[in-house]
């Protein structure tokens, strides 16, 4: 699927995805661990925020939600009215250099073709302040597929594998990386990576 097809696919499934996701759970609790590592009153960017219930709603007031899908952002405006919402592509974030303290990216990066993941991580590094922290879903395997019937539509998934992802984060300038396992919104166990940008 090309980027425009992926955007249309997300517009098509945004409401169903929002309805089926449990807004609680242990992966949502990881946000507290992220915030504990950030300075007081941090600016946090939620990449792939969708309807906002899972991560953006748990971030400090005034956090920034970014999504590819216009429909997802419309839902986020209802769920988290105090958030600042931006439509954009995570391979070219419409965010200023050195402007955020933390980034969340739950179930987001693997909707970008895996050959472009290094671009995503370089963008994360560009917009983070030195010492800033990313919390993101860590793919368990290597895959590239279109899943038909996913949430009533079709969706693109792509990842280079767990170790390749960790290596790409380090190559982008994240010199401290660690992992946690938690329950994801669809009821399965998922790995997450914390990655701290070098200072």
N, C-alpha and C positions, 0 to 999 in steps of 0.2 A: 504494500500500500504506500502511495506517495503521501507527503505531508498533508495535502488538502483532503485526501481520502480519510486519513487518520483524524483530522479535525472534524469532518462530517460524521465519522463514526462515533466520536465522543459526543457530539451534539445529539446524536440519535439515542445513545444509551445513558446519558447523564442522569435523567430522572430515575430510571430503573436502578442504576448503580447506587444512587443516593438512598433509595428506599431499602436496598438489600444490605447495606453496610451497617454494622453495629457501631454506634459512635463511642462505645466504651471499649474495654479490653486492654490487655497488657501492652499492646503495641502503642496505644494512645498514651499509656502511662510513661513510655520512654520519653515523651515530650518534657515531662518534669525533670528527667535526668539531663536532658539537653539544657533546659533553662538554668539548672543548678550550676552548669559550667560556664554560663554567660555572665557578662557584667549586669549590674542593676539596670532596669528599664531598657532592655535590649531591643534593637530593631531586628525582626526575624522575617525572612522571606519563605513562604510556603510554596514550593514549586509543584505544580500539578495539584492545586488545591481542590479542584472539583467543587462540590457543593459546600465545602468548608467545615462540615460537621466533625470530621475525623481528626484533623490536625489544626486547622486555622482557628477554630473555636477555642482551642486549648492554649493558644499563643497569646502573648500580651496584647492589650488593646492597641490598635493602630498598626498591627503587623500587616505585611503585604502578601496578598494571595495572587499567584500567577497561574494562569491556565491557558491552554491552547484553545479550549472550547468556550465559545460565547455562552452557550446554554449553561455550562457548569458555573460560569461566573455570575449569571443571573440568579442561580440557586444560591450561590455563596452570598450574594448581596442580601438575600432574605435571611439566611442562617446567621451571618456574622456582619450585621450592618455597620459596625464600627471599623471593619477592615478596609484597607486600601486595596483595590482590585485592579489587576493589569492583565490584558490579554497579550500573550507572547509565546515565543518559542524558546525552549531552554537551551538550544544551541547558540542563541544570540539574545541573551537576556536584556530587556529594555530597562536596565537598572544601572545606576552609576557605579564606577569603580570604588572599592573600599567603602561601601555605604551600609553594609549589613553586618550584624554580629553573628547571626546564625541562619542556617538554611535547613528546612525540612523538605524531604522529597520522598513521600510514601507512595510506593507502587506507581512510580512516574517514569523513571529513566528508561525502563525496559519497553516503553512504547516508542522510543527513538531507535532507529537502526543502529546495531551494535558498533558498526564502524565509526559512528559519530559520537559514541559515548565519551571518548577523550575530549572532544570539543565541549561537551556538557560540563565535565569536571574542570576544565580550564575556565569556563564561564563562572562556575561556582567560586573558584579561586579568585577570579578578577573582582567579583562584587563583594567578597568577604573582606572584612578588616583583618590585619595580621592577628593570628591566634584564633580566628573565627572557627566555628564548628558546624559541620554538616551532620545531619541524621537522615539516613536514607535506607530504603529497602535494598538488601544484598541478594542478588539472584543466586539460586542454588546450583544452576546448571547452565549449559551452553545451548541456546535455542534461537530459532527465528521462524516464526509461524504466524499465520492468520487463523484465529479461532472463530469459526462460523457458529452462530447461535449464542455467542457470549453476551450475556445480559440482554438477550433478544436481538442482538445485532452481530456485527463482525468486528474483531479487534486485532490489531497487530501487536506482537510481542517479540522482543529481540534482546538477547544478552550474550556476552562473551564467556560467561562462567564466573564463579566466585573468585578464584585467584586472579584472573585477568582483571576483574573489576577492582580488587584491592590494589593490584599493581598500577592500574591506570590512575587511581586516586593519588598514590604516592608520586607518580610521574607528574601529576598536575600541581604538586607542591604541598600535599597534605602529608606531613612527616610523622604524624601520630594517628594511627588507625586502630580501632578495636571493634569487636562485634558483640552483639547480644541476640538472643533468640526470644521471640514473643509470639503471641497469637495474633494473627492478622484479622481484618474485618470480615473475612469470609469463612472464618472458623478453622484455619489451618495454621501450623507453626511456621514462622517465617524468620529468616535471619535479617538483622539490621546492622548497618555499619555506622559508627561514629568516626568522623575524620576531622582532625584539627589542622588548620592551615599553619604553615611555618611562619615565624615572626621575623 
